[in-house]
Amino acid sequence: MICRVDLCQKEAKAAHGMCWSHYLRERRYGHPQGYPAKPTAVERIMERTHTSEIGCWWYGTRTPDDRAPRHKDDAGRSRRVALTLWEHEHGGPLPPGSRLRRLCGTKACVRPDHYEVARRAA
């Protein structure tokens, strides 16, 4: 009998119709293919963001009086949380020569619709 996992041609010697490699991955990680998918930067941010229907959002344990929060993106670089959420919502990076301007006046706010694109001063 062959392992039940797709594209595996090894003999199924372990339980549940799998080869030993896939059986051990199933036991350790809960899936015969191995590690579960790593969450994206936006998913990690939203797990720690305090949201509301109206008003500002803030990230982690920050309060509205704190500075703008930062996080590590998928490439390991430090970035502003508000910029990452804005780019995710608008489908791409800021245009060259522009920046985000906060409309609400709260330093730690990360809600994307509380920001607008502004030209950088020369």
C-alpha positions as CSV (number, residue, x, y, z in Angstrom):
1,M,0.0,0.0,0.0
2,I,1.2,3.5,-0.9
3,C,1.1,6.6,1.5
4,R,-2.3,8.4,1.2
5,V,-0.6,11.8,1.0
6,D,-0.7,13.3,-2.5
7,L,2.5,12.9,-4.5
8,C,4.1,10.6,-1.9
9,Q,5.2,7.2,-3.4
10,K,6.6,5.7,-0.2
11,E,5.2,2.6,1.3
12,A,2.6,3.1,4.0
13,K,4.0,1.4,7.0
14,A,2.7,3.7,9.8
15,A,-0.9,4.2,11.0
16,H,-3.7,5.9,9.0
17,G,-2.4,4.8,5.7
18,M,0.7,7.1,5.8
19,C,4.5,6.6,5.5
20,W,6.5,7.3,8.7
21,S,7.5,10.8,7.6
22,H,3.9,12.0,7.1
23,Y,2.6,10.1,10.1
24,L,5.2,11.8,12.4
25,R,4.4,15.3,10.9
26,E,0.7,14.6,11.5
27,R,1.3,13.8,15.1
28,R,3.6,16.8,15.7
29,Y,2.0,19.6,13.7
30,G,-1.6,18.3,13.1
31,H,-1.1,18.1,9.4
32,P,0.8,15.5,7.3
33,Q,2.5,18.2,5.2
34,G,4.2,19.8,8.1
35,Y,4.1,23.3,9.7
36,P,0.9,25.3,9.6
37,A,1.0,28.4,7.4
38,K,2.7,31.4,9.0
39,P,0.3,34.4,9.5
40,T,1.0,37.5,7.4
41,A,2.0,40.8,8.9
42,V,-1.5,42.2,8.6
43,E,-3.0,39.1,10.4
44,R,-0.4,39.4,13.2
45,I,-1.2,43.1,13.5
46,M,-5.0,42.6,13.6
47,E,-4.6,40.0,16.4
48,R,-3.2,42.8,18.6
49,T,-5.2,45.7,17.4
50,H,-8.1,47.1,19.5
51,T,-10.8,48.1,17.0
52,S,-14.1,49.8,17.3
53,E,-17.0,50.7,15.0
54,I,-16.3,54.4,15.5
55,G,-13.2,56.1,16.8
56,C,-9.6,55.3,16.7
57,W,-7.9,51.9,16.7
58,W,-4.7,51.2,18.6
59,Y,-2.1,48.5,18.5
60,G,-1.0,46.3,21.4
61,T,-0.9,47.8,24.9
62,R,-0.6,51.4,23.6
63,T,-2.9,54.2,24.7
64,P,-4.1,57.0,22.4
65,D,-1.4,59.3,23.9
66,D,1.6,57.1,22.9
67,R,3.8,57.4,19.8
68,A,3.0,55.7,16.5
69,P,3.4,52.0,17.0
70,R,5.8,49.9,14.9
71,H,6.0,46.2,13.9
72,K,8.2,43.8,11.9
73,D,6.9,43.2,8.4
74,D,7.2,39.9,6.5
75,A,10.7,40.7,5.5
76,G,11.8,41.5,9.1
77,R,12.0,45.3,8.7
78,S,10.6,47.7,11.3
79,R,7.6,49.6,9.9
80,R,4.8,51.8,11.1
81,V,1.6,49.8,11.8
82,A,-0.7,52.5,10.3
83,L,1.3,52.5,7.0
84,T,1.1,48.7,6.7
85,L,-2.7,48.7,7.4
86,W,-3.2,51.6,4.9
87,E,-1.2,49.8,2.2
88,H,-3.2,46.6,2.8
89,E,-6.5,48.4,2.6
90,H,-5.6,50.4,-0.5
91,G,-3.9,47.6,-2.4
92,G,-0.3,49.0,-2.7
93,P,2.4,51.3,-1.5
94,L,2.2,55.0,-1.2
95,P,2.9,57.0,-4.3
96,P,6.5,58.3,-4.6
97,G,7.1,61.6,-2.8
98,S,4.1,61.3,-0.5
99,R,3.4,60.4,3.1
100,L,0.4,59.6,5.3
101,R,-1.2,62.4,7.2
102,R,-3.2,61.7,10.4
103,L,-6.7,63.2,10.3
104,C,-7.8,62.3,13.8
105,G,-5.0,63.9,15.8
106,T,-4.4,60.7,17.9
107,K,-0.7,59.8,17.8
108,A,-1.1,56.0,18.3
109,C,-4.1,55.6,15.9
110,V,-3.7,52.9,13.3
111,R,-7.1,53.0,11.7
112,P,-6.6,53.2,7.9
113,D,-9.5,55.6,7.2
114,H,-8.1,58.1,9.7
115,Y,-5.2,58.8,7.3
116,E,-4.9,60.6,4.0
117,V,-2.1,60.8,1.4
118,A,-0.2,64.1,1.5
119,R,2.7,65.4,-0.6
120,R,6.0,65.7,1.1
121,A,7.2,69.3,1.7
122,A,10.2,70.1,-0.5
